[in-house]
């Protein structure tokens, strides 16, 4: 098994603009979904790096021995601990070539160790990966329904 190193980015030790671009590109290229919106990924990164009392979160990056991105987890705080999960694992992406080395399990366990309170993940379009999360302790019973709006008007 290869050795990996971790880097935790927080609002107090934030990512640089160059790192934001690299992380967003990695997530966009390594998520098994079509049409990942790069601006949405960058928005989740900005939210994780926010100093707002009810926002924030963290980004956990795993690097290979030669300093290449191996996996990325972007976690946002909800500010709703107690009546809704305190954290949302918004994006998790890993280099497909490294998944056979136990990378996913190691990364998810580390993410859960860092998170405070309950953690939510939305696997819409990625249901085939549910075993990874249920084995890590996620409960698959909650049902969340979403009402999608085409456009939001604030007038």
C-alpha positions in Angstrom: 0.0 0.0 0.0 1.4 3.4 -1.0 2.1 6.0 1.6 -0.1 9.1 1.5 0.1 12.4 3.2 -2.9 14.6 4.3 -3.4 18.3 4.3 -6.3 19.9 6.1 -7.4 23.3 4.9 -9.7 25.4 7.2 -10.8 29.0 7.4 -7.7 29.6 9.6 -5.3 27.8 7.2 -7.1 28.3 3.8 -6.4 27.2 0.3 -4.8 29.6 -2.2 -6.4 30.7 -5.4 -4.1 28.3 -7.3 -5.1 25.5 -5.0 -8.8 26.3 -5.4 -8.4 25.9 -9.2 -6.5 22.6 -8.8 -8.9 21.1 -6.3 -12.0 22.2 -8.4 -10.4 20.7 -11.5 -9.5 17.4 -9.6 -13.1 17.1 -8.3 -14.6 17.9 -11.7 -12.3 15.3 -13.4 -12.6 12.5 -10.8 -16.3 12.5 -9.8 -18.2 9.7 -11.6 -20.9 12.2 -12.6 -21.5 14.0 -15.8 -21.7 17.8 -15.9 -20.1 18.7 -12.6 -20.5 22.4 -12.4 -17.0 23.8 -11.6 -18.5 27.0 -10.2 -20.5 24.9 -7.7 -17.4 23.1 -6.6 -15.6 26.5 -6.2 -18.6 27.7 -4.2 -18.4 24.8 -1.9 -14.7 25.5 -1.4 -15.4 29.2 -0.7 -18.1 28.2 1.8 -15.7 25.8 3.6 -13.2 28.6 3.9 -15.7 31.1 5.3 -15.2 32.7 8.7 -18.9 33.2 9.1 -20.1 31.8 12.5 -22.7 29.5 10.8 -20.7 28.6 7.8 -17.2 27.2 7.2 -16.0 23.7 7.1 -12.8 22.1 5.8 -11.1 20.6 2.8 -9.1 17.4 3.3 -6.6 16.6 0.6 -4.7 13.4 0.3 -1.4 13.4 -1.7 0.7 10.7 -3.1 4.4 10.4 -2.2 5.2 12.5 -5.3 2.8 15.3 -4.2 0.0 14.5 -6.7 -3.6 14.8 -5.6 -5.0 11.4 -4.7 -8.3 12.4 -3.2 -10.3 15.4 -2.0 -13.1 15.9 0.5 -15.0 19.2 0.7 -17.1 19.4 3.9 -19.4 22.3 4.7 -20.9 23.1 8.1 -24.6 23.6 8.2 -25.0 25.6 11.4 -28.0 23.4 12.2 -26.5 20.8 14.7 -29.1 19.1 16.8 -32.0 19.1 14.3 -30.0 18.5 11.1 -26.6 17.1 10.5 -23.9 19.5 11.5 -21.8 18.8 8.4 -22.3 17.9 4.8 -19.7 16.0 2.8 -20.4 18.0 -0.3 -17.8 16.5 -2.6 -15.6 13.5 -2.4 -13.4 12.6 -5.4 -10.5 10.2 -5.7 -8.1 9.2 -8.4 -9.5 6.0 -9.9 -6.1 4.5 -10.3 -5.5 4.6 -6.6 -8.8 3.3 -5.3 -7.5 -0.3 -5.1 -5.1 0.8 -2.4 -7.8 1.4 0.2 -7.7 5.1 -0.4 -11.5 5.7 -0.1 -11.9 3.9 3.2 -8.9 5.7 4.7 -10.0 9.1 3.5 -13.7 8.7 4.7 -12.6 7.5 8.1 -10.3 10.6 8.4 -13.1 12.9 7.3 -15.5 11.5 9.9 -12.8 11.8 12.6 -12.5 15.5 11.9 -16.2 16.3 11.6 -18.2 17.5 14.5 -21.7 16.2 15.0 -23.7 14.2 12.4 -22.6 14.1 8.8 -24.8 14.0 5.7 -23.8 13.0 2.2 -26.0 13.1 -0.9 -25.2 10.2 -3.2 -27.6 11.3 -6.0 -26.2 9.7 -9.2 -23.5 7.8 -7.2 -25.6 5.1 -5.5 -23.2 2.4 -6.4 -20.8 3.9 -3.8 -23.3 3.6 -1.0 -21.5 0.6 0.4 -18.4 2.7 1.1 -20.4 5.0 3.3 -22.6 2.4 5.0 -19.4 0.4 5.9 -18.0 3.6 7.5 -21.2 3.9 9.7 -23.5 6.1 7.6 -27.2 5.3 8.1 -29.0 4.7 4.8 -32.5 5.1 6.3 -33.2 8.8 6.0 -35.2 9.9 3.0 -34.6 13.4 1.8 -36.8 14.9 -0.8 -35.8 18.0 -2.7 -38.0 20.4 -4.6 -35.9 21.8 -7.4 -36.5 25.3 -8.6 -35.5 26.4 -12.1 -34.8 29.9 -11.1 -34.9 31.7 -7.8 -36.3 35.2 -7.7 -35.7 37.4 -4.7 -38.0 40.2 -5.8 
